[in-house]
Amino acid sequence: MTEAENRAAAMVAQEITWLVQLLKKLHQPTEYGLPLYCDNLSAIRLVENPVFHVKTKHVEVHYHFIREKVLQEEIKLKYVGTERQVADLFTKGLGDNKLEIFRQHLSVVNEAKAGVEREY
């Protein structure tokens, strides 16, 4: 996991923490950890098994924050393969097949197939 990926995961963990606190204030506590999806198995294993590695020294602070939230059961790290990253819809040029799969995941309707007419 690169430093940038680790920082991004820590930022998502902060957002999840904020959401959990907001839900508690609204008397809607969560009874389970909110999912944080990651496509890096080594990063997930590092959080689950705190073994210090020289190569991971630069991610130590962010890693500890994420680990703490996992131990508090606010966050549940889940693996999602690179080929199933729905965010790629917004960041990469995709083929028709993958575009259609991601569109379905997001419940976005294809106007041409749905017979929707536009008004201009």
C-alpha positions as a Markdown table, in Angstrom:
| # | Residue | x | y | z |
|---|---|---|---|---|
| 1 | Met | 0.0 | 0.0 | 0.0 |
| 2 | Thr | 1.4 | 3.3 | -1.0 |
| 3 | Glu | 1.5 | 6.3 | 1.4 |
| 4 | Ala | -1.2 | 8.0 | -0.7 |
| 5 | Glu | -3.5 | 5.0 | -0.5 |
| 6 | Asn | -2.9 | 4.7 | 3.2 |
| 7 | Arg | -3.7 | 8.4 | 3.7 |
| 8 | Ala | -6.9 | 8.0 | 1.6 |
| 9 | Ala | -8.0 | 5.0 | 3.7 |
| 10 | Ala | -7.3 | 7.0 | 6.9 |
| 11 | Met | -9.4 | 9.9 | 5.5 |
| 12 | Val | -12.3 | 7.5 | 4.8 |
| 13 | Ala | -11.9 | 6.1 | 8.3 |
| 14 | Gln | -12.2 | 9.6 | 9.6 |
| 15 | Glu | -15.4 | 10.1 | 7.6 |
| 16 | Ile | -16.8 | 6.8 | 8.9 |
| 17 | Thr | -16.0 | 7.9 | 12.4 |
| 18 | Trp | -17.9 | 11.2 | 11.9 |
| 19 | Leu | -20.9 | 9.3 | 10.5 |
| 20 | Val | -21.0 | 6.9 | 13.4 |
| 21 | Gln | -20.9 | 9.8 | 15.9 |
| 22 | Leu | -23.6 | 11.6 | 13.9 |
| 23 | Leu | -25.8 | 8.5 | 14.0 |
| 24 | Lys | -25.3 | 8.2 | 17.8 |
| 25 | Lys | -26.3 | 11.8 | 18.3 |
| 26 | Leu | -29.4 | 11.1 | 16.3 |
| 27 | His | -30.1 | 8.1 | 18.5 |
| 28 | Gln | -29.5 | 5.7 | 15.6 |
| 29 | Pro | -26.3 | 3.8 | 16.7 |
| 30 | Thr | -24.9 | 1.3 | 14.4 |
| 31 | Glu | -24.7 | -2.2 | 15.6 |
| 32 | Tyr | -22.0 | -3.2 | 13.2 |
| 33 | Gly | -18.8 | -1.9 | 11.6 |
| 34 | Leu | -19.3 | 0.2 | 8.5 |
| 35 | Pro | -17.4 | -1.2 | 5.5 |
| 36 | Leu | -14.2 | 0.3 | 4.3 |
| 37 | Tyr | -13.4 | -1.4 | 0.9 |
| 38 | Cys | -9.8 | -2.0 | 0.0 |
| 39 | Asp | -8.2 | -3.7 | -3.0 |
| 40 | Asn | -4.9 | -4.4 | -1.2 |
| 41 | Leu | -4.8 | -7.6 | 0.7 |
| 42 | Ser | -1.4 | -6.8 | 2.3 |
| 43 | Ala | -2.9 | -3.6 | 3.7 |
| 44 | Ile | -5.8 | -5.5 | 5.2 |
| 45 | Arg | -3.5 | -8.1 | 6.7 |
| 46 | Leu | -1.2 | -5.4 | 8.1 |
| 47 | Val | -4.2 | -3.9 | 10.0 |
| 48 | Glu | -5.4 | -7.3 | 11.2 |
| 49 | Asn | -1.9 | -8.5 | 12.2 |
| 50 | Pro | 0.2 | -5.6 | 13.7 |
| 51 | Val | 3.7 | -6.7 | 12.6 |
| 52 | Phe | 6.1 | -3.9 | 12.1 |
| 53 | His | 7.9 | -3.9 | 8.8 |
| 54 | Val | 10.6 | -1.5 | 7.8 |
| 55 | Lys | 8.8 | -0.9 | 4.5 |
| 56 | Thr | 5.7 | 0.3 | 6.3 |
| 57 | Lys | 7.3 | 2.8 | 8.6 |
| 58 | His | 5.9 | 5.8 | 6.6 |
| 59 | Val | 2.3 | 4.6 | 7.0 |
| 60 | Glu | 2.5 | 3.9 | 10.7 |
| 61 | Val | 0.4 | 6.8 | 12.0 |
| 62 | His | -2.4 | 6.3 | 9.5 |
| 63 | Tyr | -2.3 | 2.6 | 9.9 |
| 64 | His | -2.7 | 2.9 | 13.7 |
| 65 | Phe | -5.7 | 5.1 | 13.3 |
| 66 | Ile | -7.4 | 2.6 | 11.0 |
| 67 | Arg | -6.4 | -0.3 | 13.2 |
| 68 | Glu | -7.9 | 1.4 | 16.3 |
| 69 | Lys | -11.2 | 1.9 | 14.5 |
| 70 | Val | -11.3 | -1.7 | 13.3 |
| 71 | Leu | -10.6 | -2.9 | 16.9 |
| 72 | Gln | -13.4 | -0.6 | 18.2 |
| 73 | Glu | -15.6 | -2.3 | 15.5 |
| 74 | Glu | -16.5 | 1.1 | 13.9 |
| 75 | Ile | -15.0 | -0.1 | 10.7 |
| 76 | Lys | -14.9 | -3.4 | 9.0 |
| 77 | Leu | -12.2 | -3.8 | 6.3 |
| 78 | Lys | -13.4 | -5.7 | 3.3 |
| 79 | Tyr | -11.5 | -6.8 | 0.3 |
| 80 | Val | -12.8 | -5.9 | -3.2 |
| 81 | Gly | -10.7 | -7.0 | -6.2 |
| 82 | Thr | -9.3 | -4.4 | -8.5 |
| 83 | Glu | -11.5 | -5.6 | -11.3 |
| 84 | Arg | -14.6 | -4.8 | -9.2 |
| 85 | Gln | -13.7 | -1.2 | -8.2 |
| 86 | Val | -16.8 | 0.7 | -9.1 |
| 87 | Ala | -14.9 | 4.0 | -8.6 |
| 88 | Asp | -13.1 | 3.2 | -11.9 |
| 89 | Leu | -16.3 | 4.3 | -13.6 |
| 90 | Phe | -15.4 | 7.9 | -12.6 |
| 91 | Thr | -11.6 | 7.7 | -13.0 |
| 92 | Lys | -10.8 | 5.4 | -16.0 |
| 93 | Gly | -11.9 | 4.8 | -19.6 |
| 94 | Leu | -13.8 | 1.6 | -19.6 |
| 95 | Gly | -15.0 | -0.9 | -22.2 |
| 96 | Asp | -18.7 | -1.3 | -22.8 |
| 97 | Asn | -19.0 | -4.5 | -20.8 |
| 98 | Lys | -17.4 | -3.1 | -17.7 |
| 99 | Leu | -19.2 | 0.2 | -18.0 |
| 100 | Glu | -22.6 | -1.6 | -18.1 |
| 101 | Ile | -21.7 | -3.7 | -15.1 |
| 102 | Phe | -20.7 | -0.7 | -13.0 |
| 103 | Arg | -23.7 | 1.3 | -14.2 |
| 104 | Gln | -25.9 | -1.5 | -12.9 |
| 105 | His | -24.1 | -1.5 | -9.5 |
| 106 | Leu | -24.9 | 2.2 | -9.2 |
| 107 | Ser | -28.5 | 1.8 | -10.4 |
| 108 | Val | -27.9 | 4.2 | -13.2 |
| 109 | Val | -30.4 | 3.8 | -16.1 |
| 110 | Asn | -29.1 | 3.7 | -19.7 |
| 111 | Glu | -31.5 | 6.2 | -21.4 |
| 112 | Ala | -31.2 | 4.5 | -24.8 |
| 113 | Lys | -32.2 | 1.1 | -23.5 |
| 114 | Ala | -34.9 | 2.4 | -21.2 |
| 115 | Gly | -36.6 | 4.3 | -24.0 |
| 116 | Val | -36.4 | 7.6 | -22.2 |
| 117 | Glu | -36.8 | 10.7 | -24.3 |
| 118 | Arg | -35.0 | 14.0 | -23.5 |
| 119 | Glu | -36.5 | 17.4 | -23.6 |
| 120 | Tyr | -34.1 | 20.2 | -24.5 |
